[in-house]
Amino acid sequence: MAVEDKNISYRIYLVACAIFVMAIAIAIKLTNIQWIEGDYYRKLAKERTVKNFVIPANKGNIYSADGSLLATSIPNYEIRFDAVAPKAEAFEKNVKPLSDSLSILLGKPSSFFLNEFRKARAKKNRYFLVARDLSYTEYMKIKSFPLFGLGAYKGGIIVEQETVREHPIGKIAERTIGYERKTPSGIPDGKGIEWAFRKYLNGKDGKILKQKIAKGQWKPIRDVNEIDPQDGYDVISTIDVFIQDIAHHALLKQLTDYEADHGCVVVMETKTGQIKAISNLGRAGDGSYYETTNYAVAESHEPGSTYKLVDLMVLLDDKKIDTSAVFDSYGGVIKYSGKSVRDSHQGGYGKISLARGFELSSNTVMVQAVYNNYKNNPSEFVNHLNKYGLNKPLGLSIKGEGKPFVPQPSDKNWSNLSLPWMAFGYGVSITPLQTLTFYNAVANNGVMVKPQFVSEIKEWNRTIKKYNTEVMNQKICSQETISKLHAVLENVVKKGTGSKLYSKDFSMAGKTGTAQVNYHKAGKEGLYYASSFVGYFPADQPKYSCIVVVHKPNTSNNNYYGADVAGPVFKRIAQKIFTDAPSTNEIKNINRKILKQESSYEAYVKKSQKQQLSIPNLKGMSGMDAVALLGNLGVKVKVVGVGKVKKQSIQPGENLAKNTTITLELS
């Protein structure tokens, strides 16, 4: 028995020792957690239960030059309910009025909301969805409803906000307005004005502290934000909605009529370089057209005959030749290194001047003019192109500008064909906007200005930054050359390849272009045409320059030339601008005095100021003045005829009586 008691005591001591050791270990661990690792675990616990969430700032708006809204941030609100937050008394007192108010605003029965709120209360749902996709006005109304008006702690209201970008004018100029987004891998990306000016538009995000609740959901800890968001600035674009609408629909009509693959149009203000309209339309699978790619900015390709203006400028500025020089078109075909250069007109044009060759877009004439004068020193020709800036991008503010290409004599790929091919727009590459910038310089008397998409950054009525006209080349060529270029460009429309566009009502100047694309694949399906027209209007005092490019028009009727496909878009824009725009005509010499009028007026004033006790002599007075004079005397007047007073029914000198009626015969 004693041995058994001894064993029991031993076991008790052993257990007690083990418990004591465990207690010491726990105490050490607790001490370690509390004092050594405590900060780490407290931080970890806080991070897992309390977290700062970003409140996106409202982006600034994008406006057109005429004040129309092109892009704006619309806040959408989501309302949830923490059914545990309100006290029982507050909940019971307000839940029915709250349900009634929500019923009126959201169009569901009051009983529906009442039942849902009671279910949420019973289940202790701390994140019950009340409504989503609410406008700011709807959110403000709900915020003031019974129970919710008590706030997050006492009323249980939880407000979630997200910002949605809207384009009030729809899809027009969508690619130029652009967007900002994140790629699937989370990398920021975007296009157009939205992306280029994001540092002004985006503002600064705010922060709000939230606490994790059941089912991985989070609710705000307090009513106020940790950091309030700061809204972005507004961007004022150069786009004119009136001109943009004209350009968009003119291009759309032509693309549809010709079943073209894609096309673009740009309208630029000549003096400033401001882009007043830009439309880029591509064909979808169902045959409709929409803004897919910013072709005007991004698509660099061989331009064809619109490049011939470069030839003429170089030749004239170097004084190598004059526009009166005569060339033989050799039946419309001329060969260089075994390769043929052909005119579009079969049989050629006979012997014609350089100016006429340009007006008729003769390839044989323009190539001869360039090749004959620069074949021994092609660098002399190419250096001019480099000087004009045709070998480098414009350096636009918006992303995605296509790179031009001008072959250089020092290149290993330079050949005997490079120079003649350049002369009629092949072997070189340029974007529509780069071509337009060159033509605009000619319209602007040689001053090349940079295309501009944005004019100003504003905060309400305060200007943050202003973008002035940027001159890229103060004088691209001599004034003598400019004058000659003006003459031939105007003649292209009057009596050249663009003669179908001529109108006596408003003057235009420009150049047609019809380029083969993928011509190296001749005989295959890859070959197609790009039809273009670029120029300015009015021809005598250019206000706008414009380029139209249409890719892959239907060639079934052999009507794919620039004058037929792209030209009508140009004409429609010029016509609509100058017939639909409000008149800005001024009346000159409006204050000039006319002696006859002054004399008549003085006679009337003299008679009207004289106190009349009898009927005055009105003969010879204008009918209007006679009626006014008698009216002031209280005499009723009946008028017969038009002109001056010939007879009066009551003779001059007769006494003036009340309610008298006098008849005046005018002739």
C-alpha positions as CSV (number, residue, x, y, z in Angstrom):
1,M,0.0,0.0,0.0
2,A,2.8,2.3,0.9
3,V,4.5,1.6,-2.4
4,E,1.3,2.3,-4.3
5,D,0.8,5.6,-2.5
6,K,4.4,6.4,-3.3
7,N,3.9,5.8,-7.0
8,I,0.8,7.9,-7.0
9,S,2.6,10.8,-5.3
10,Y,5.4,10.4,-7.9
11,R,3.0,10.6,-10.8
12,I,1.3,13.7,-9.2
13,Y,4.7,15.4,-8.9
14,L,5.6,14.4,-12.4
15,V,2.3,15.9,-13.8
16,A,2.7,19.0,-11.6
17,C,6.2,19.5,-12.9
18,A,5.1,19.0,-16.5
19,I,2.3,21.6,-16.0
20,F,4.7,23.9,-14.3
21,V,7.2,23.6,-17.2
22,M,4.3,24.2,-19.7
23,A,3.2,27.2,-17.7
24,I,6.7,28.6,-17.8
25,A,6.9,28.0,-21.6
26,I,3.6,29.7,-22.1
27,A,4.6,32.6,-20.0
28,I,7.8,32.9,-21.9
29,K,6.0,32.7,-25.2
30,L,3.4,35.3,-24.1
31,T,6.1,37.6,-22.9
32,N,7.9,37.1,-26.2
33,I,4.7,37.9,-28.2
34,Q,3.8,40.8,-25.9
35,W,7.2,42.5,-25.8
36,I,9.3,41.1,-28.6
37,E,7.0,40.0,-31.4
38,G,4.0,42.1,-30.2
39,D,4.4,44.9,-32.7
40,Y,4.6,42.5,-35.6
41,Y,1.4,40.6,-34.6
42,R,-0.5,43.8,-33.8
43,K,0.5,45.2,-37.2
44,L,-0.5,42.0,-38.9
45,A,-3.9,41.9,-37.1
46,K,-4.6,45.5,-38.0
47,E,-3.6,44.9,-41.6
48,R,-6.0,42.0,-41.8
49,T,-8.9,43.8,-40.2
50,V,-8.3,47.5,-40.9
51,K,-7.2,48.8,-44.3
52,N,-6.9,52.0,-46.3
53,F,-8.9,52.0,-49.5
54,V,-8.3,54.4,-52.4
55,I,-11.1,56.8,-53.3
56,P,-10.6,57.6,-57.0
57,A,-10.6,61.3,-57.7
58,N,-13.1,62.5,-60.3
59,K,-11.3,63.0,-63.6
60,G,-11.5,66.4,-65.2
61,N,-13.8,67.0,-68.2
62,I,-12.7,67.3,-71.8
63,Y,-14.5,70.1,-73.7
64,S,-14.6,71.1,-77.3
65,A,-13.5,74.5,-78.4
66,D,-17.1,75.7,-78.5
67,G,-17.8,74.5,-74.9
68,S,-19.5,71.2,-75.7
69,L,-18.8,68.3,-73.3
70,L,-16.7,65.6,-75.0
71,A,-15.8,63.4,-72.0
72,T,-16.8,63.6,-68.3
73,S,-16.6,61.5,-65.2
74,I,-20.0,60.3,-63.8
75,P,-19.9,59.0,-60.2
76,N,-22.0,55.9,-59.6
77,Y,-23.0,55.1,-56.1
78,E,-23.8,51.8,-54.3
79,I,-25.7,51.8,-51.0
80,R,-25.4,49.0,-48.5
81,F,-26.8,48.6,-45.0
82,D,-25.1,47.4,-41.8
83,A,-28.1,45.9,-40.0
84,V,-26.2,45.5,-36.7
85,A,-25.2,49.2,-36.4
86,P,-28.6,50.9,-35.5
87,K,-30.0,50.4,-32.0
88,A,-33.3,48.5,-31.8
89,E,-35.3,51.6,-31.0
90,A,-33.9,53.6,-33.9
91,F,-34.4,50.7,-36.3
92,E,-38.0,50.0,-35.4
93,K,-38.9,53.7,-35.5
94,N,-37.3,54.4,-38.9
95,V,-37.4,51.2,-40.9
96,K,-41.0,51.7,-42.2
97,P,-40.5,55.4,-43.3
98,L,-37.1,54.3,-44.9
99,S,-38.9,51.6,-46.9
100,D,-41.6,54.0,-48.0
101,S,-39.0,56.5,-49.2
102,L,-37.0,53.9,-51.1
103,S,-40.2,52.7,-52.7
104,I,-40.9,56.1,-54.2
105,L,-37.3,56.6,-55.4
106,L,-36.5,53.1,-56.7
107,G,-39.9,52.0,-57.8
108,K,-40.3,48.8,-55.7
109,P,-43.0,48.1,-53.1
110,S,-42.4,49.4,-49.7
111,S,-43.2,45.9,-48.3
112,F,-40.2,44.5,-50.3
113,F,-37.7,46.8,-48.6
114,L,-39.3,46.4,-45.2
115,N,-39.1,42.6,-45.4
116,E,-35.5,42.7,-46.7
117,F,-34.4,45.0,-43.9
118,R,-35.9,42.8,-41.2
119,K,-34.3,39.7,-42.7
120,A,-30.9,41.5,-42.7
121,R,-31.5,42.5,-39.1
122,A,-32.4,39.0,-38.1
123,K,-29.3,37.5,-39.9
124,K,-27.0,40.3,-38.6
125,N,-26.0,41.1,-42.2
126,R,-23.5,43.8,-42.0
127,Y,-23.3,44.4,-45.8
128,F,-26.8,44.2,-47.2
129,L,-27.2,45.6,-50.7
130,V,-29.8,48.3,-51.0
131,A,-29.2,49.8,-54.4
132,R,-26.5,50.2,-57.0
133,D,-25.7,52.4,-60.1
134,L,-27.2,55.5,-58.4
135,S,-26.6,59.0,-59.7
136,Y,-25.2,61.7,-57.3
137,T,-28.7,63.2,-57.0
138,E,-30.2,59.8,-56.0
139,Y,-27.4,59.2,-53.6
140,M,-28.0,62.5,-51.9
141,K,-31.7,61.8,-51.5
142,I,-31.0,58.3,-50.0
143,K,-28.5,59.8,-47.6
144,S,-31.2,62.0,-46.1
145,F,-33.8,59.2,-45.8
146,P,-35.0,58.1,-42.3
147,L,-32.5,56.0,-40.5
148,F,-29.8,56.5,-43.1
149,G,-29.8,60.2,-42.2
150,L,-28.3,59.2,-38.8
151,G,-25.0,58.2,-40.5
152,A,-22.8,55.1,-40.7
153,Y,-22.7,54.4,-37.0
154,K,-26.2,55.1,-35.9
155,G,-28.0,54.5,-39.2
156,G,-25.9,51.8,-40.7
157,I,-25.6,53.4,-44.2
158,I,-22.6,52.2,-46.2
159,V,-21.7,54.2,-49.4
160,E,-19.5,52.8,-52.2
161,Q,-18.5,55.1,-55.1
162,E,-17.0,54.3,-58.5
163,T,-16.4,56.6,-61.4
164,V,-17.5,55.9,-64.9
165,R,-16.2,57.8,-68.0
166,E,-18.9,59.0,-70.4
167,H,-18.8,60.6,-73.9
168,P,-21.9,62.8,-74.2
169,I,-21.6,63.2,-78.0
170,G,-21.3,59.5,-78.6
171,K,-18.7,57.8,-80.8
172,I,-17.7,60.9,-82.8
173,A,-13.9,61.6,-82.5
174,E,-13.8,58.7,-80.0
175,R,-10.2,57.7,-80.8
176,T,-8.9,61.2,-80.5
177,I,-10.7,61.8,-77.2
178,G,-9.2,58.4,-76.3
179,Y,-9.2,56.5,-73.0
180,E,-7.1,55.4,-70.0
181,R,-7.1,51.8,-68.7
182,K,-5.0,49.0,-67.3
183,T,-3.9,46.0,-69.3
184,P,-4.8,42.5,-68.0
185,S,-1.3,42.4,-66.5
186,G,-2.0,45.7,-64.6
187,I,0.1,48.0,-66.7
188,P,-1.4,51.5,-67.3
189,D,-2.2,52.1,-70.9
190,G,-4.3,54.5,-73.0
191,K,-4.8,56.5,-76.2
192,G,-5.7,60.0,-77.3
193,I,-6.2,63.1,-75.2
194,E,-7.3,61.1,-72.2
195,W,-3.9,59.4,-72.0
196,A,-1.7,62.2,-73.2
197,F,-3.1,64.7,-70.6
198,R,-3.8,62.2,-67.8
199,K,-1.5,64.1,-65.3
200,Y,-4.0,67.0,-65.5
201,L,-7.2,65.1,-65.9
202,N,-6.7,62.5,-63.1
203,G,-6.4,64.7,-60.1
204,K,-5.3,63.1,-56.8
205,D,-6.9,60.0,-55.2
206,G,-8.2,60.1,-51.6
207,K,-8.2,57.4,-48.9
208,I,-10.8,56.0,-46.6
209,L,-10.2,53.6,-43.7
210,K,-12.3,50.4,-43.7
211,Q,-12.7,47.5,-41.3
212,K,-13.1,43.9,-42.4
213,I,-16.4,42.3,-41.4
214,A,-18.0,38.9,-42.1
215,K,-17.6,37.1,-45.4
216,G,-14.5,39.1,-46.5
217,Q,-16.5,42.3,-46.7
218,W,-15.3,45.8,-45.7
219,K,-17.1,48.7,-44.2
220,P,-16.0,52.3,-43.5
221,I,-14.8,52.9,-40.0
222,R,-15.9,56.6,-39.9
223,D,-18.0,59.0,-41.9
224,V,-15.2,61.3,-43.1
225,N,-12.3,60.3,-45.4
226,E,-8.7,60.0,-44.3
227,I,-7.7,62.0,-47.3
228,D,-10.3,63.7,-49.5
229,P,-9.8,63.2,-53.3
230,Q,-8.9,66.2,-55.4
231,D,-10.7,66.4,-58.8
232,G,-8.7,66.7,-61.9
233,Y,-8.4,69.8,-64.2
234,D,-10.5,70.2,-67.3
235,V,-8.9,70.0,-70.7
236,I,-10.2,72.3,-73.5
237,S,-9.6,70.6,-76.8
238,T,-9.4,72.3,-80.2
239,I,-12.2,70.2,-81.7
240,D,-15.2,72.2,-83.0
241,V,-18.3,70.0,-82.7
242,F,-20.0,71.8,-85.6
243,I,-17.1,71.0,-88.0
244,Q,-16.5,67.6,-86.4
245,D,-20.1,66.6,-87.1
246,I,-19.8,67.7,-90.8
247,A,-16.5,65.9,-91.3
248,H,-17.7,62.7,-89.6
249,H,-20.9,62.3,-91.6
250,A,-19.3,63.4,-94.9
251,L,-16.6,60.7,-94.5
252,L,-19.1,58.1,-93.3
253,K,-21.3,58.6,-96.4
254,Q,-18.4,58.2,-98.8
255,L,-17.0,55.1,-97.0
256,T,-20.5,53.6,-97.2
257,D,-21.1,54.5,-100.8
258,Y,-17.8,53.0,-101.9
259,E,-17.8,50.1,-99.4
260,A,-14.3,51.1,-98.4
261,D,-12.2,49.4,-95.8
262,H,-11.3,52.5,-93.7
263,G,-10.6,56.2,-94.0
264,C,-9.9,59.4,-92.2
265,V,-10.4,63.1,-92.4
266,V,-8.7,66.0,-90.6
267,V,-9.6,69.7,-90.6
268,M,-6.9,72.1,-89.3
269,E,-7.1,75.8,-88.7
270,T,-4.5,77.3,-91.0
271,K,-3.0,80.0,-88.8
272,T,-2.9,78.2,-85.5
273,G,-2.6,74.5,-86.4
274,Q,-5.6,73.7,-84.2
275,I,-7.3,70.5,-85.2
276,K,-11.0,71.4,-85.6
277,A,-12.2,68.0,-86.7
278,I,-10.7,64.5,-86.9
279,S,-12.6,61.4,-87.8
280,N,-11.2,57.8,-88.3
281,L,-13.6,55.2,-89.4
282,G,-13.0,51.5,-90.0
283,R,-15.4,48.9,-91.4
284,A,-16.8,46.2,-89.1
285,G,-17.8,42.7,-90.1
286,D,-21.4,43.7,-90.4
287,G,-20.6,46.5,-92.8
288,S,-21.0,49.4,-90.3
289,Y,-18.2,51.9,-89.5
290,Y,-16.8,53.0,-86.2
291,E,-13.7,54.5,-84.7
292,T,-11.1,51.8,-84.5
293,T,-7.7,53.2,-85.1
294,N,-6.5,56.8,-85.3
295,Y,-5.5,56.4,-88.9
296,A,-4.8,60.1,-89.5
297,V,-2.1,60.0,-86.8
298,A,-0.8,56.4,-86.9
299,E,-1.0,55.1,-90.4
300,S,2.2,55.9,-92.4
301,H,2.0,54.8,-96.0
302,E,3.0,55.7,-99.6
303,P,1.0,58.8,-100.4
304,G,1.1,58.8,-104.2
305,S,0.4,62.0,-106.1
306,T,-0.2,64.3,-103.1
307,Y,3.6,64.1,-102.6
308,K,4.2,65.9,-105.9
309,L,3.8,69.3,-104.1
310,V,7.1,68.5,-102.4
311,D,8.8,68.0,-105.9
312,L,7.4,71.3,-107.1
313,M,8.5,73.2,-104.0
314,V,12.1,71.9,-104.2
315,L,12.4,72.6,-107.9
316,L,11.1,76.1,-107.7
317,D,13.0,77.0,-104.5
318,D,16.3,75.8,-106.0
319,K,15.4,77.7,-109.2
320,K,16.2,74.6,-111.2
321,I,13.2,75.1,-113.4
322,D,10.1,77.3,-113.8
323,T,6.4,76.2,-114.1
324,S,6.4,77.2,-117.7
325,A,9.1,74.6,-118.7
326,V,7.7,72.1,-121.3
327,F,8.0,68.3,-121.0
328,D,7.0,65.5,-123.4
329,S,4.9,62.9,-121.6
330,Y,6.1,60.3,-124.2
331,G,2.7,58.7,-124.7
332,G,2.2,58.3,-121.0
333,V,5.0,55.9,-120.3
334,I,8.7,56.5,-119.4
335,K,11.3,54.0,-118.2
336,Y,14.0,54.1,-115.6
337,S,16.3,51.2,-115.1
338,G,13.9,49.0,-117.0
339,K,10.9,50.0,-114.8
340,S,7.9,51.9,-116.3
341,V,6.4,55.1,-114.9
342,R,2.9,55.5,-116.3
343,D,0.3,58.3,-116.4
344,S,-3.2,57.4,-115.3
345,H,-4.4,58.9,-118.6
346,Q,-3.7,56.4,-121.3
347,G,-1.7,57.9,-124.1
348,G,-0.3,60.6,-121.9
349,Y,-0.7,64.4,-122.3
350,G,1.6,65.2,-125.2
351,K,3.9,68.1,-124.6
352,I,2.8,70.2,-121.6
353,S,4.2,72.7,-119.1
354,L,5.4,71.7,-115.6
355,A,2.5,73.6,-114.1
356,R,0.0,71.8,-116.3
357,G,1.7,68.5,-115.6
358,F,1.1,69.1,-111.9
359,E,-2.5,70.2,-112.4
360,L,-3.2,67.0,-114.4
361,S,-1.0,64.9,-112.0
362,S,1.2,63.6,-114.7
363,N,3.7,61.1,-113.3
364,T,5.9,61.2,-116.4
365,V,6.2,65.0,-116.3
366,M,6.9,65.3,-112.5
367,V,9.4,62.4,-112.5
368,Q,11.3,63.9,-115.5
369,A,11.5,67.3,-113.8
370,V,13.0,65.8,-110.6
371,Y,15.2,63.2,-112.1
372,N,16.7,65.4,-114.8
373,N,17.7,68.1,-112.3
374,Y,18.9,65.9,-109.3
375,K,20.1,62.6,-110.8
376,N,23.7,63.7,-110.4
377,N,23.2,64.9,-106.9
378,P,20.2,63.2,-105.3
379,S,21.3,64.4,-101.8
380,E,20.5,68.0,-102.9
381,F,16.9,66.9,-103.4
382,V,16.6,64.7,-100.3
383,N,18.2,67.3,-98.1
384,H,15.2,69.6,-98.8
385,L,12.8,66.9,-97.7
386,N,14.8,66.5,-94.5
387,K,14.7,70.3,-94.0
388,Y,10.9,70.3,-94.4
389,G,10.8,67.7,-91.6
390,L,9.3,65.0,-93.8
391,N,11.7,62.4,-92.5
392,K,10.7,62.6,-88.8
393,P,7.5,62.5,-86.8
394,L,5.7,65.8,-85.8
395,G,6.2,65.1,-82.1
396,L,2.5,65.2,-81.3
397,S,1.1,65.3,-77.8
398,I,-1.0,62.2,-78.3
399,K,0.5,58.7,-78.4
400,G,0.9,56.5,-81.5
401,E,2.2,58.8,-84.2
402,G,3.4,56.8,-87.3
403,K,6.9,57.2,-88.5
404,P,7.6,58.7,-91.9
405,F,10.2,57.4,-94.2
406,V,12.4,59.2,-96.7
407,P,15.1,57.1,-98.3
408,Q,18.6,58.7,-98.0
409,P,21.3,58.4,-100.7
410,S,23.6,57.1,-98.0
411,D,21.3,54.1,-97.3
412,K,22.5,50.7,-98.5
413,N,19.1,50.2,-100.1
414,W,19.3,53.3,-102.2
415,S,19.1,52.5,-105.9
416,N,18.7,54.1,-109.3
417,L,14.9,53.9,-108.9
418,S,14.8,55.7,-105.5
419,L,14.8,59.2,-106.8
420,P,12.3,58.8,-109.7
421,W,10.0,56.8,-107.5
422,M,10.0,59.4,-104.8
423,A,8.9,62.0,-107.4
424,F,5.5,60.5,-107.7
425,G,5.0,59.5,-104.1
426,Y,6.3,55.9,-103.9
427,G,9.2,54.5,-101.9
428,V,8.4,57.2,-99.3
429,S,6.0,56.9,-96.4
430,I,4.0,59.6,-94.5
431,T,0.9,59.8,-92.3
432,P,-2.1,61.8,-93.4
433,L,-1.6,64.4,-90.6
434,Q,2.1,64.9,-91.6
435,T,0.9,65.4,-95.2
436,L,-1.7,67.9,-94.0
437,T,0.9,69.8,-92.0
438,F,3.1,70.3,-95.1
439,Y,0.1,71.5,-97.2
440,N,-1.0,73.8,-94.3
441,A,2.4,75.4,-94.4
442,V,1.9,76.3,-98.0
443,A,-1.6,77.7,-97.2
444,N,-0.1,79.7,-94.3
445,N,2.4,81.5,-96.6
446,G,5.3,79.2,-95.7
447,V,4.9,79.1,-91.9
448,M,4.7,75.5,-90.8
449,V,2.8,75.1,-87.5
450,K,2.5,72.0,-85.3
451,P,-0.9,70.3,-85.2
452,Q,-2.5,71.1,-81.9
453,F,-5.3,69.0,-80.1
454,V,-5.6,70.9,-76.8
455,S,-5.7,74.7,-76.3
456,E,-6.0,75.0,-72.5
457,I,-6.0,73.3,-69.1
458,K,-8.5,74.9,-66.7
459,E,-9.8,74.7,-63.2
460,W,-13.3,76.1,-63.4
461,N,-12.6,79.6,-64.9
462,R,-9.0,79.7,-63.9
463,T,-6.4,78.9,-66.6
464,I,-3.8,76.4,-65.4
465,K,-1.9,76.1,-68.7
466,K,-2.3,77.6,-72.1
467,Y,-1.0,76.0,-75.3
468,N,0.0,78.6,-77.9
469,T,0.7,78.0,-81.6
470,E,4.0,76.3,-82.0
471,V,5.9,77.2,-85.2
472,M,8.0,74.4,-86.5
473,N,9.5,76.2,-89.5
474,Q,9.2,80.0,-89.8
475,K,9.6,80.0,-93.6
476,I,9.5,76.6,-95.4
477,C,10.4,78.2,-98.7
478,S,10.6,81.6,-100.5
479,Q,7.5,83.7,-100.9
480,E,7.9,83.6,-104.7
481,T,7.7,79.8,-104.6
482,I,4.7,80.0,-102.3
483,S,2.8,82.3,-104.7
484,K,3.4,79.9,-107.6
485,L,2.3,76.9,-105.5
486,H,-0.9,78.7,-104.6
487,A,-1.6,79.3,-108.3
488,V,-1.1,75.7,-109.4
489,L,-3.1,74.2,-106.4
490,E,-6.0,76.5,-107.2
491,N,-5.8,75.5,-110.8
492,V,-6.0,71.8,-109.9
493,V,-9.5,72.5,-108.7
494,K,-10.4,74.9,-111.4
495,K,-9.2,73.0,-114.5
496,G,-7.1,70.0,-113.3
497,T,-7.8,66.6,-111.8
498,G,-10.0,68.2,-109.2
499,S,-12.2,70.1,-111.6
500,K,-15.3,68.1,-110.6
501,L,-15.1,69.8,-107.2
502,Y,-15.0,73.4,-108.6
503,S,-17.7,75.8,-107.4
504,K,-18.1,79.4,-108.2
505,D,-19.6,80.0,-104.8
506,F,-16.6,79.3,-102.8
507,S,-12.9,78.8,-103.8
508,M,-10.8,75.8,-102.9
509,A,-7.2,74.7,-103.6
510,G,-5.6,71.3,-103.3
511,K,-4.2,68.1,-104.8
512,T,-5.7,64.8,-105.7
513,G,-3.9,61.5,-105.0
514,T,-4.5,57.9,-106.0
515,A,-1.9,55.5,-104.7
516,Q,-1.5,51.7,-105.2
517,V,-1.0,50.0,-101.9
518,N,0.8,46.6,-101.7
519,Y,1.6,47.1,-105.4
520,H,4.6,44.7,-105.0
521,K,1.9,42.0,-104.7
522,A,0.4,42.9,-108.0
523,G,-1.8,40.1,-109.3
524,K,-2.6,39.1,-105.8
525,E,-5.5,40.0,-103.5
526,G,-3.2,42.3,-101.5
527,L,-3.2,45.1,-104.0
528,Y,-5.7,48.0,-103.4
529,Y,-6.0,51.8,-103.8
530,A,-5.8,54.6,-101.4
531,S,-7.7,57.7,-102.6
532,S,-6.9,61.1,-101.2
533,F,-7.4,64.8,-101.5
534,V,-5.6,67.5,-99.5
535,G,-5.8,71.2,-99.7
536,Y,-7.3,74.4,-98.1
537,F,-10.1,76.9,-98.4
538,P,-10.9,79.6,-99.2
539,A,-8.2,79.6,-101.8
540,D,-7.4,83.4,-101.6
541,Q,-7.4,83.7,-97.8
542,P,-7.0,80.2,-96.4
543,K,-8.8,79.6,-93.1
544,Y,-8.8,75.8,-93.0
545,S,-6.7,73.0,-94.5
546,C,-8.1,69.5,-94.8
547,I,-7.1,66.0,-95.8
548,V,-9.3,63.1,-96.7
549,V,-7.9,59.6,-97.3
550,V,-10.0,56.6,-98.2
551,H,-8.5,53.1,-98.2
552,K,-9.6,50.2,-100.4
553,P,-12.7,51.7,-102.1
554,N,-14.7,49.3,-104.3
555,T,-13.1,49.3,-107.8
556,S,-15.9,47.5,-109.6
557,N,-16.8,50.6,-111.6
558,N,-13.2,51.8,-112.0
559,N,-14.1,54.9,-110.1
560,Y,-11.4,54.9,-107.4
561,Y,-9.5,58.1,-108.0
562,G,-8.9,60.7,-105.4
563,A,-11.1,63.4,-107.0
564,D,-14.1,61.0,-107.1
565,V,-13.7,59.2,-103.8
566,A,-12.0,61.6,-101.4
567,G,-12.6,64.9,-103.1
568,P,-16.4,65.1,-102.4
569,V,-15.8,64.8,-98.7
570,F,-13.4,67.8,-98.9
571,K,-16.0,69.8,-100.9
572,R,-18.8,68.9,-98.6
573,I,-16.9,70.1,-95.5
574,A,-15.9,73.4,-97.2
575,Q,-19.4,73.9,-98.5
576,K,-21.1,73.2,-95.1
577,I,-18.7,75.4,-93.2
578,F,-19.3,78.4,-95.4
579,T,-23.0,78.0,-96.0
580,D,-24.2,76.8,-92.5
581,A,-21.8,78.8,-90.3
582,P,-23.2,82.0,-88.7
583,S,-22.3,85.1,-90.8
584,T,-19.5,87.2,-89.6
585,N,-19.9,89.9,-92.2
586,E,-19.5,93.4,-90.9
587,I,-21.4,96.5,-92.1
588,K,-18.8,99.0,-93.0
589,N,-19.3,102.8,-92.7
590,I,-22.4,102.3,-90.6
591,N,-22.0,105.7,-89.0
592,R,-21.5,107.5,-92.3
593,K,-24.1,110.4,-92.6
594,I,-26.2,110.8,-95.7
595,L,-27.1,114.5,-96.4
596,K,-30.6,113.8,-97.8
597,Q,-31.5,111.6,-94.8
598,E,-30.2,114.2,-92.4
599,S,-32.2,117.0,-94.1
600,S,-35.4,115.0,-94.0
601,Y,-34.9,114.1,-90.4
602,E,-34.3,117.7,-89.4
603,A,-37.5,118.8,-91.1
604,Y,-39.5,116.2,-89.3
605,V,-38.0,117.1,-85.9
606,K,-38.7,120.8,-86.5
607,K,-42.4,120.2,-87.3
608,S,-42.8,117.7,-84.4
609,Q,-41.4,120.1,-81.8
610,K,-43.5,123.0,-82.9
611,Q,-46.7,123.3,-80.9
612,Q,-49.6,122.6,-83.3
613,L,-53.0,124.1,-82.9
614,S,-54.0,123.4,-86.5
615,I,-53.4,120.7,-89.1
616,P,-49.8,121.0,-90.5
617,N,-48.9,120.9,-94.2
618,L,-47.8,117.4,-94.9
619,K,-47.3,117.5,-98.6
620,G,-43.9,116.1,-99.7
621,M,-43.2,114.5,-96.4
622,S,-42.5,110.7,-96.3
623,G,-45.5,108.6,-95.2
624,M,-43.7,107.2,-92.2
625,D,-42.7,110.7,-90.9
626,A,-46.3,112.1,-91.5
627,V,-47.9,109.2,-89.6
628,A,-45.5,109.7,-86.7
629,L,-46.1,113.5,-86.6
630,L,-49.9,113.2,-86.7
631,G,-49.8,110.4,-84.1
632,N,-47.9,112.7,-81.7
633,L,-50.7,115.3,-82.2
634,G,-53.4,112.8,-81.3
635,V,-54.8,112.6,-84.8
636,K,-56.0,109.3,-86.3
637,V,-54.5,108.5,-89.7
638,K,-55.7,106.5,-92.6
639,V,-53.0,105.9,-95.3
640,V,-53.6,105.1,-99.0
641,G,-50.6,104.1,-101.2
642,V,-46.9,104.1,-100.7
643,G,-44.3,106.9,-100.7
644,K,-44.6,110.6,-100.0
645,V,-47.7,112.6,-99.1
646,K,-49.5,113.8,-102.3
647,K,-52.9,114.8,-100.8
648,Q,-54.3,115.2,-97.3
649,S,-58.1,115.1,-96.5
650,I,-58.0,118.0,-94.0
651,Q,-56.3,121.1,-95.4
652,P,-53.4,122.8,-93.7
653,G,-54.4,125.5,-91.2
654,E,-57.7,124.0,-90.2
655,N,-58.3,123.8,-86.4
656,L,-57.1,120.7,-84.7
657,A,-60.0,118.8,-83.0
658,K,-60.0,115.7,-80.8
659,N,-60.7,112.3,-82.4
660,T,-60.1,113.7,-85.9
661,T,-59.3,111.2,-88.7
662,I,-57.2,112.4,-91.6
663,T,-56.6,110.4,-94.8
664,L,-53.3,110.7,-96.5
665,E,-52.7,109.7,-100.2
666,L,-49.2,108.7,-100.9
667,S,-47.4,108.2,-104.2
